[in-house]
Amino acid sequence: MKCIISDQRIDYDGSQISSLWAYTVYKVQDDSIVCFRGGCDVTIGHMIDLEDRLNEERIYSPDMIHFIAEHFDSTSISLAYTRQRLMSCIAGEALRDRRISSTRSGDDLFLNGEKASISIASSSAVSHKIHFGINVRSDEWGSLEKVSVPDPDELMAEIGSRYAAECDDIQKDMRKSRPLEVFSP
């Protein structure tokens, strides 16, 4: 899996979760995770979560670290949501390694009891995609700034690298397991 750490600010508006975004922007045709920092303002036209759309929620943050993962091995929405939770777990581990207390509920991360992340998973005819973002700065939600994370860009790179390594390790494990034999009494 390719891990791309963008050195440019990218403001997430929801369009980046479209299929083949990493290919069109970074020329990457493999499974990938693109990590970048920027604001977040998801327009209603790009809102994937129908509950948020029906409730006319505003998905906004002035500064976040973002992760866009794309996997081509399956279009299973179930697998996409499983990997989304894996991403949340990896982010929580990276925070705890920095002695930052975090909790997780589903795909959401909480810092000091405040929701600090957004996330969505979906699938298309060619892949499934995940967007996961953590507030760097926010007045109304939890953020890395409020818990004194000194270098959000370093944390971002670590989470992206850990996710890519975990996915690669899973692929290696799959290739060393023999199939189960059919049981016949």
HUBELDA-V642018 format. One record per helix or strand. SS is the DSSP state (H for helix, E for strand). FROM is the first residue (numbers start at 1). TO is the last residue. If there is no record, write none. Layout:
ss=SS from=FROM to=TO
ss=SS from=FROM to=TO
//
This chain:
ss=E from=2 to=5
ss=E from=12 to=12
ss=H from=15 to=17
ss=H from=21 to=26
ss=E from=32 to=42
ss=H from=44 to=46
ss=H from=50 to=54
ss=E from=59 to=71
ss=H from=77 to=97
ss=E from=102 to=105
ss=E from=108 to=111
ss=E from=114 to=115
ss=E from=117 to=123
ss=E from=128 to=137
ss=H from=152 to=174
//
